[in-house]
Amino acid sequence: MAARHLIIGGGTAGINAIRTIREEERERSEITLVSAERPYSRMVLPYFLDRSIAESHVYTATPRILAEWGVKSHVGRRATSLDPKGNVVTLDDGTKLEYDDCMIATGSSAVRAPVAGADGANVHSFWTLDEAKGVIAGIAPGSHVVMVGAGFISFTILNSILSLGAKLTIVEIAPRILPRMVDGPGAELVEKWLEKHGVTIRTGATVSAIEDVKGKPGTPARKRIKFARGAKGGDIIADVVIMATGIKTNLDWLKDSGLRIDRGIVVDSHLRSNAPNVYAAGDVAQGPDLIAGGTSIHAIEPTAQEHGRVVGANMAGKDVQYRGSVIINIVEVCHLDVASFGAWDDTTAEVISASRPDRPAYRKMLFRGDRMTGAIILGPSSDIWTTNDVGMLKGLVQTGQPLGQFKERLRQQPFDVKTAFIAAKTTARLLPETVVGRPSKAPGDTPVAV
């Protein structure tokens, strides 16, 4: 009897798992996909927002591709309960699906700050395709857009909003922008850069309410953003408000499942939960952390892709262990590259840092002994040193190659990463690294690379 694989979630992790099963299995299995939405790439939504791509290019595994893969699809349905003992998942329409093994990759949802009026008209999140459509409908040249939250999500769509001819104001409750991605000096550099490009930034500001402002008859109501007492500056009037105030993992439906859940579903080095035939991947998985050790949730695209490939290979009968994920955040804003890797915020690590305000450029490297465990780098996208060093710093953090005497060279010449990268033989360490024990295959005519 063919093995029955159940994939819950049609995002990056789920689609990579399906493709990997088909590439690795010896005998054809049954694959069933449950996905609340048509499978699409969240990472390309900013390009959909600025109209660089059509909606048809947002989707990944189309019905044709799923049919070619022989996948039974329950698209538009949600899983509502899991019975690991009975190997059954129940859907929101009452359908019961039996499985031999199951992968949970239900991802995350946007969370709006508990502010009066945050659920009103012309107030949007930007996490799903439908939410992106709402933002598109509200923005026109000359519109004033206010983004509440100055984290990674906001910064992925910043360029798109400006390209539509809108005026942009960013509001952040923390004392600085990008608080979970860069340190104080890095944030200061980014803030000055954005202000030069016409972006208004207000930090240390708590929104207390979002109210309608009535305009002329027949015109859409604008929004008044009010602030808590003590905040600098007055109210802000906007045409569109985007709430980018965080995400939460979609785990509520598993509360009676018996799975071990901490901040996410706790999984082992094979990405198995405490139910041995139930795997977890992507945002919901609290899995191995390559740099810090132990387990962490890394709600980022690279981790979701790797998780999906590892689970897919294990479902197909291989024995693949996951080395662990590395936190990676890379974004480009107004042609300034901003990136951080690994334990960039480790307050106990040894630090080497430097800046060149004239370029402008900034980098910070964190060490345990002579191994780099984290890094921050900022610089113009047109700057070849930035382009090269982003990849090399990531490689040094990912491999943990000992730098020996070249750590001291970096201290003396922190903008000469290439010499340390080459001397540590980092490329030789990176080249043979694979996620599922083989080189990646070309994706053919499908949009999913494994």
VEXDREN-2710 file (C-alpha; in Angstrom, 1 decimal):
% VEXDREN-2710
k/r/px/py/pz
1/MET/0.0/0.0/0.0
2/ALA/1.3/3.4/-1.0
3/ALA/2.5/5.7/1.9
4/ARG/0.0/8.5/2.7
5/HIS/1.7/11.8/3.3
6/LEU/-0.4/14.8/4.6
7/ILE/1.0/18.3/4.2
8/ILE/-0.8/21.0/6.1
9/GLY/0.1/24.4/4.7
10/GLY/0.8/25.5/1.1
11/GLY/3.6/28.0/1.8
12/THR/7.3/27.6/1.2
13/ALA/7.8/24.7/3.6
14/GLY/4.8/22.8/2.3
15/ILE/5.6/23.1/-1.4
16/ASN/9.3/22.3/-0.9
17/ALA/8.3/19.2/1.1
18/ILE/6.0/18.0/-1.7
19/ARG/8.6/18.5/-4.4
20/THR/11.3/16.8/-2.3
21/ILE/9.1/13.7/-1.6
22/ARG/8.6/13.3/-5.3
23/GLU/12.3/13.6/-6.1
24/GLU/13.5/11.3/-3.3
25/GLU/10.9/8.5/-3.0
26/ARG/11.5/5.1/-4.4
27/GLU/7.9/4.2/-4.9
28/ARG/5.0/6.6/-5.8
29/SER/3.2/7.7/-2.6
30/GLU/-0.1/9.5/-2.0
31/ILE/0.3/13.2/-1.1
32/THR/-2.5/15.3/0.2
33/LEU/-2.2/19.0/0.6
34/VAL/-4.4/21.1/2.9
35/SER/-4.0/24.9/2.4
36/ALA/-6.2/27.8/3.4
37/GLU/-5.0/29.7/0.4
38/ARG/-3.9/28.9/-3.1
39/PRO/-0.1/28.3/-2.8
40/TYR/1.8/31.5/-3.4
41/SER/5.0/33.2/-2.4
42/ARG/4.7/35.8/0.3
43/MET/8.2/37.1/-0.6
44/VAL/7.1/38.5/-3.9
45/LEU/4.1/40.4/-2.5
46/PRO/6.1/43.7/-2.5
47/TYR/6.6/43.3/-6.2
48/PHE/2.9/42.7/-6.7
49/LEU/2.3/45.9/-4.6
50/ASP/4.4/48.1/-6.8
51/ARG/2.9/46.4/-9.9
52/SER/6.2/44.9/-11.1
53/ILE/4.5/41.6/-11.4
54/ALA/1.0/40.4/-12.2
55/GLU/-1.1/38.4/-9.7
56/SER/-0.5/35.3/-11.8
57/HIS/3.2/35.4/-11.0
58/VAL/2.6/35.4/-7.3
59/TYR/1.4/31.8/-7.3
60/THR/3.8/28.9/-6.9
61/ALA/2.2/25.5/-7.2
62/THR/-0.6/26.0/-9.6
63/PRO/-3.4/23.4/-10.1
64/ARG/-1.6/22.1/-13.1
65/ILE/1.7/21.6/-11.2
66/LEU/-0.1/19.9/-8.3
67/ALA/-1.8/17.6/-10.8
68/GLU/1.5/16.8/-12.4
69/TRP/2.9/15.9/-8.9
70/GLY/-0.2/13.8/-8.2
71/VAL/-1.3/15.8/-5.2
72/LYS/-4.8/15.6/-3.8
73/SER/-5.6/19.2/-2.9
74/HIS/-8.0/20.7/-0.2
75/VAL/-7.4/24.3/-1.1
76/GLY/-9.5/26.9/0.8
77/ARG/-9.8/24.5/3.8
78/ARG/-8.2/24.7/7.2
79/ALA/-7.2/22.0/9.6
80/THR/-9.1/22.3/12.9
81/SER/-7.9/19.4/14.9
82/LEU/-5.2/16.7/15.0
83/ASP/-5.4/13.2/16.5
84/PRO/-1.9/11.8/16.5
85/LYS/-3.0/8.6/18.0
86/GLY/-5.6/7.9/15.4
87/ASN/-3.5/9.5/12.6
88/VAL/-6.4/11.7/11.6
89/VAL/-6.8/15.4/10.8
90/THR/-10.2/17.1/10.7
91/LEU/-10.9/20.0/8.4
92/ASP/-13.2/23.0/8.9
93/ASP/-15.8/21.4/6.7
94/GLY/-15.8/18.2/8.8
95/THR/-13.7/16.2/6.3
96/LYS/-11.4/13.7/8.1
97/LEU/-8.1/12.8/6.5
98/GLU/-6.1/9.8/7.5
99/TYR/-2.3/9.8/7.1
100/ASP/0.8/7.7/7.7
101/ASP/2.8/10.8/8.3
102/CYS/2.0/14.4/8.5
103/MET/3.8/17.8/8.2
104/ILE/2.4/20.9/9.9
105/ALA/3.4/24.1/8.2
106/THR/0.5/26.4/9.0
107/GLY/2.8/29.5/9.2
108/SER/1.9/32.8/10.9
109/SER/-0.7/35.5/10.8
110/ALA/-0.4/39.2/11.2
111/VAL/-1.2/40.7/14.6
112/ARG/-2.5/44.3/14.9
113/ALA/-1.6/46.3/18.0
114/PRO/-4.6/46.6/20.4
115/VAL/-5.5/50.1/19.3
116/ALA/-9.0/51.5/19.0
117/GLY/-9.8/51.8/15.3
118/ALA/-7.1/49.4/14.1
119/ASP/-9.8/47.3/12.4
120/GLY/-11.4/50.1/10.5
121/ALA/-11.6/51.0/6.8
122/ASN/-8.3/51.9/5.1
123/VAL/-6.3/50.2/7.9
124/HIS/-4.5/47.2/6.6
125/SER/-2.0/44.5/7.5
126/PHE/0.4/43.3/4.8
127/TRP/0.9/39.6/5.2
128/THR/-1.5/37.8/2.8
129/LEU/-2.3/38.3/-0.8
130/ASP/-5.8/39.5/0.0
131/GLU/-4.3/42.1/2.4
132/ALA/-1.9/43.2/-0.3
133/LYS/-4.8/43.8/-2.6
134/GLY/-6.4/46.0/0.0
135/VAL/-3.3/48.1/0.3
136/ILE/-3.0/48.4/-3.5
137/ALA/-6.6/49.6/-3.7
138/GLY/-6.0/52.4/-1.2
139/ILE/-2.7/53.9/-2.5
140/ALA/-2.6/56.5/-5.2
141/PRO/0.1/59.1/-6.2
142/GLY/0.1/61.7/-3.5
143/SER/-1.4/59.5/-0.9
144/HIS/-0.1/59.7/2.6
145/VAL/0.7/56.3/4.0
146/VAL/1.5/55.7/7.6
147/MET/3.2/52.4/8.6
148/VAL/2.8/51.5/12.3
149/GLY/5.8/49.3/13.1
150/ALA/9.3/49.7/11.8
151/GLY/10.4/46.1/11.6
152/PHE/11.4/43.8/8.7
153/ILE/7.8/43.5/7.3
154/SER/7.5/47.3/6.9
155/PHE/10.9/47.6/5.3
156/THR/10.2/44.9/2.7
157/ILE/7.4/47.1/1.2
158/LEU/8.9/50.6/1.8
159/ASN/10.3/50.8/-1.7
160/SER/7.1/49.7/-3.3
161/ILE/5.0/52.4/-1.4
162/LEU/7.4/55.1/-2.5
163/SER/7.5/53.9/-6.1
164/LEU/3.7/54.4/-6.2
165/GLY/4.2/58.1/-5.6
166/ALA/3.0/58.0/-2.0
167/LYS/4.3/60.1/0.9
168/LEU/5.4/57.8/3.7
169/THR/5.6/58.2/7.5
170/ILE/6.9/55.3/9.7
171/VAL/5.8/55.1/13.4
172/GLU/7.6/52.8/15.8
173/ILE/7.0/52.3/19.5
174/ALA/10.6/51.3/20.2
175/PRO/13.3/54.0/20.6
176/ARG/14.7/53.0/17.1
177/ILE/13.7/51.5/13.8
178/LEU/14.5/47.9/12.9
179/PRO/14.8/46.9/16.6
180/ARG/15.0/43.2/15.9
181/MET/17.4/43.4/13.0
182/VAL/20.1/46.0/13.7
183/ASP/21.7/47.7/16.6
184/GLY/21.6/51.4/17.6
185/PRO/24.3/52.7/15.3
186/GLY/22.9/50.8/12.4
187/ALA/19.4/52.0/13.0
188/GLU/20.7/55.6/13.2
189/LEU/22.4/55.3/9.8
190/VAL/19.3/53.8/8.2
191/GLU/17.1/56.5/9.7
192/LYS/19.3/59.3/8.3
193/TRP/19.3/57.7/4.9
194/LEU/15.5/57.4/4.8
195/GLU/15.0/61.0/5.9
196/LYS/17.3/62.1/3.0
197/HIS/14.9/60.1/0.7
198/GLY/11.8/61.9/2.0
199/VAL/10.6/59.3/4.6
200/THR/9.4/60.8/7.9
201/ILE/10.2/58.6/11.0
202/ARG/8.8/58.9/14.4
203/THR/10.2/56.6/17.0
204/GLY/9.3/56.1/20.7
205/ALA/5.7/56.8/19.7
206/THR/2.7/54.7/21.0
207/VAL/-0.4/54.9/18.9
208/SER/-3.5/55.3/21.1
209/ALA/-6.3/55.4/18.5
210/ILE/-7.0/55.6/14.8
211/GLU/-10.1/57.7/13.9
212/ASP/-12.0/58.6/10.8
213/VAL/-11.6/62.2/9.5
214/LYS/-14.6/63.1/7.4
215/GLY/-13.8/64.8/4.1
216/LYS/-15.9/66.3/1.4
217/PRO/-19.0/64.4/0.4
218/GLY/-18.2/61.6/-2.0
219/THR/-14.5/61.4/-0.9
220/PRO/-13.0/58.6/1.2
221/ALA/-12.6/59.2/4.8
222/ARG/-9.0/59.9/5.9
223/LYS/-7.5/58.5/9.1
224/ARG/-6.3/60.4/12.1
225/ILE/-3.5/58.6/14.1
226/LYS/-3.5/59.7/17.7
227/PHE/-0.6/59.2/20.1
228/ALA/-0.3/58.4/23.8
229/ARG/0.3/61.3/26.1
230/GLY/4.0/62.3/26.2
231/ALA/4.7/61.4/22.6
232/LYS/6.6/64.0/20.5
233/GLY/4.7/65.6/17.7
234/GLY/1.0/65.9/17.1
235/ASP/-1.6/63.7/15.4
236/ILE/-1.0/62.5/11.9
237/ILE/-3.5/62.5/9.1
238/ALA/-3.2/59.7/6.6
239/ASP/-5.0/58.2/3.6
240/VAL/-3.9/54.6/4.4
241/VAL/-2.6/53.0/7.5
242/ILE/-0.6/49.8/7.5
243/MET/-0.3/47.9/10.8
244/ALA/3.0/46.0/10.7
245/THR/3.0/45.3/14.4
246/GLY/4.0/41.6/14.5
247/ILE/3.0/38.1/13.7
248/LYS/1.9/35.1/15.7
249/THR/2.2/31.4/14.8
250/ASN/-0.9/29.5/13.7
251/LEU/-1.0/26.9/16.5
252/ASP/-4.4/27.4/18.2
253/TRP/-5.9/24.5/16.4
254/LEU/-3.4/22.1/18.0
255/LYS/-4.3/22.9/21.6
256/ASP/-5.8/19.4/22.3
257/SER/-3.4/17.5/20.1
258/GLY/-0.9/16.4/22.7
259/LEU/2.0/17.8/20.7
260/ARG/4.7/19.4/22.7
261/ILE/4.4/23.1/22.1
262/ASP/6.6/25.8/23.7
263/ARG/6.9/29.0/21.5
264/GLY/6.3/26.6/18.6
265/ILE/6.0/22.9/18.0
266/VAL/9.2/21.5/19.5
267/VAL/11.0/19.3/17.0
268/ASP/14.2/17.2/17.0
269/SER/17.1/17.2/14.5
270/HIS/14.8/15.3/11.9
271/LEU/12.1/18.0/12.5
272/ARG/9.9/15.4/14.2
273/SER/7.6/16.4/17.0
274/ASN/7.0/14.2/20.1
275/ALA/4.6/12.3/17.9
276/PRO/7.2/10.4/15.7
277/ASN/5.1/10.5/12.5
278/VAL/4.2/14.2/12.8
279/TYR/6.7/16.8/11.6
280/ALA/6.7/20.6/11.8
281/ALA/8.3/23.1/9.5
282/GLY/8.6/26.8/8.9
283/ASP/7.2/29.5/11.3
284/VAL/5.4/26.9/13.6
285/ALA/8.5/24.8/14.1
286/GLN/10.8/25.4/17.1
287/GLY/13.8/23.6/15.6
288/PRO/17.6/23.3/15.9
289/ASP/19.5/26.7/16.0
290/LEU/22.9/26.4/14.3
291/ILE/24.4/29.4/16.1
292/ALA/22.9/29.5/19.6
293/GLY/22.3/25.8/20.0
294/GLY/19.1/24.5/21.4
295/THR/15.8/25.2/19.6
296/SER/14.5/28.4/18.2
297/ILE/11.8/29.8/15.9
298/HIS/13.2/31.5/12.9
299/ALA/10.2/32.8/11.0
300/ILE/12.1/33.5/7.8
301/GLU/11.9/32.2/4.2
302/PRO/15.3/30.4/4.1
303/THR/14.5/28.3/7.2
304/ALA/11.0/27.4/5.8
305/GLN/12.6/26.2/2.6
306/GLU/15.2/24.1/4.4
307/HIS/12.7/22.7/6.8
308/GLY/10.4/21.7/3.9
309/ARG/13.3/19.9/2.1
310/VAL/14.4/18.1/5.2
311/VAL/10.9/16.9/6.1
312/GLY/10.2/15.9/2.5
313/ALA/13.3/13.8/2.4
314/ASN/12.5/12.1/5.7
315/MET/9.0/11.4/4.6
316/ALA/10.4/9.8/1.4
317/GLY/12.3/7.3/3.5
318/LYS/15.7/9.0/3.8
319/ASP/17.5/9.7/7.1
320/VAL/18.3/13.4/6.9
321/GLN/19.2/15.4/10.0
322/TYR/19.1/19.2/10.0
323/ARG/22.2/21.0/11.1
324/GLY/20.1/24.0/12.3
325/SER/18.9/27.3/10.9
326/VAL/20.7/30.7/11.0
327/ILE/18.7/33.9/11.4
328/ILE/19.0/35.8/8.2
329/ASN/17.5/39.2/7.5
330/ILE/18.3/41.1/4.3
331/VAL/16.4/44.1/3.0
332/GLU/17.2/46.9/0.5
333/VAL/15.6/50.3/1.2
334/CYS/16.1/53.2/-1.2
335/HIS/19.2/51.5/-2.6
336/LEU/20.7/50.9/0.9
337/ASP/21.4/47.3/1.8
338/VAL/20.7/46.3/5.4
339/ALA/21.5/42.8/6.6
340/SER/22.1/40.9/9.8
341/PHE/23.0/37.3/10.5
342/GLY/23.2/34.9/13.4
343/ALA/23.5/36.2/16.9
344/TRP/23.9/39.8/15.9
345/ASP/22.4/41.0/19.2
346/ASP/24.5/38.9/21.6
347/THR/25.5/41.3/24.4
348/THR/28.1/38.9/25.7
349/ALA/30.1/38.4/22.5
350/GLU/33.3/40.2/21.5
351/VAL/32.6/42.9/19.0
352/ILE/34.5/44.4/16.1
353/SER/32.7/47.3/14.5
354/ALA/33.4/50.2/12.1
355/SER/31.6/52.8/10.1
356/ARG/32.3/55.1/7.2
357/PRO/29.7/57.9/7.2
358/ASP/30.8/59.2/3.8
359/ARG/29.8/56.0/2.0
360/PRO/27.7/55.5/4.2
361/ALA/28.7/52.1/5.5
362/TYR/28.6/50.2/8.8
363/ARG/29.5/46.8/9.9
364/LYS/29.6/44.9/13.2
365/MET/31.1/41.5/13.7
366/LEU/30.5/39.4/16.8
367/PHE/32.9/36.6/18.0
368/ARG/33.1/33.7/20.3
369/GLY/36.9/33.0/20.4
370/ASP/38.0/33.3/16.8
371/ARG/34.7/32.2/15.3
372/MET/32.2/34.7/13.9
373/THR/28.8/34.1/15.4
374/GLY/26.9/37.2/14.2
375/ALA/27.2/40.2/11.9
376/ILE/25.5/43.4/10.8
377/ILE/26.3/45.1/7.5
378/LEU/24.9/48.2/5.9
379/GLY/25.9/50.0/2.7
380/PRO/24.8/51.4/-0.6
381/SER/23.5/48.7/-3.0
382/SER/25.8/50.1/-5.7
383/ASP/28.9/49.7/-3.5
384/ILE/30.8/46.5/-4.5
385/TRP/32.2/46.1/-1.0
386/THR/28.7/45.9/0.4
387/THR/27.5/43.4/-2.3
388/ASN/30.5/41.1/-1.8
389/ASP/30.7/41.4/2.0
390/VAL/27.0/40.5/2.6
391/GLY/27.6/37.1/1.2
392/MET/31.0/36.6/2.8
393/LEU/29.8/37.6/6.3
394/LYS/26.9/35.3/6.0
395/GLY/29.3/32.5/5.0
396/LEU/31.6/33.1/8.0
397/VAL/28.7/33.1/10.4
398/GLN/27.1/30.0/8.8
399/THR/30.2/27.9/8.8
400/GLY/31.8/29.1/12.0
401/GLN/35.2/28.7/10.4
402/PRO/38.1/29.6/12.9
403/LEU/39.8/32.8/11.7
404/GLY/42.9/32.5/13.8
405/GLN/45.2/35.5/13.2
406/PHE/42.8/36.9/10.7
407/LYS/40.4/37.9/13.4
408/GLU/43.0/40.5/14.5
409/ARG/43.4/41.6/10.9
410/LEU/39.7/42.2/10.8
411/ARG/40.1/44.3/13.9
412/GLN/42.7/46.4/12.2
413/GLN/40.9/46.4/8.8
414/PRO/37.2/45.7/9.4
415/PHE/36.3/46.6/5.8
416/ASP/38.6/43.9/4.4
417/VAL/36.4/40.8/4.9
418/LYS/37.6/39.1/1.7
419/THR/41.0/38.3/3.1
420/ALA/39.7/36.6/6.2
421/PHE/37.0/34.8/4.2
422/ILE/39.5/33.3/1.8
423/ALA/42.2/32.6/4.4
424/ALA/39.7/30.7/6.6
425/LYS/38.9/28.4/3.6
426/THR/35.2/29.3/4.0
427/THR/34.3/28.5/0.4
428/ALA/35.8/25.0/0.7
429/ARG/33.6/24.5/3.8
430/LEU/30.4/25.9/2.1
431/LEU/30.6/24.1/-1.2
432/PRO/29.9/20.6/0.0
433/GLU/27.2/21.7/2.4
434/THR/23.7/20.4/1.4
435/VAL/20.4/20.3/3.1
436/VAL/19.2/16.9/2.0
437/GLY/22.6/15.2/1.3
438/ARG/22.8/16.0/-2.4
439/PRO/23.3/19.1/-4.6
440/SER/20.2/21.2/-5.4
441/LYS/18.4/20.3/-8.6
442/ALA/17.3/22.7/-11.2
443/PRO/13.6/23.5/-10.7
444/GLY/12.7/22.7/-14.3
445/ASP/9.5/24.5/-15.3
446/THR/8.3/24.8/-11.7
447/PRO/9.0/27.9/-9.5
448/VAL/10.2/25.9/-6.5
449/ALA/14.0/25.3/-6.1
450/VAL/15.1/22.4/-4.0
END
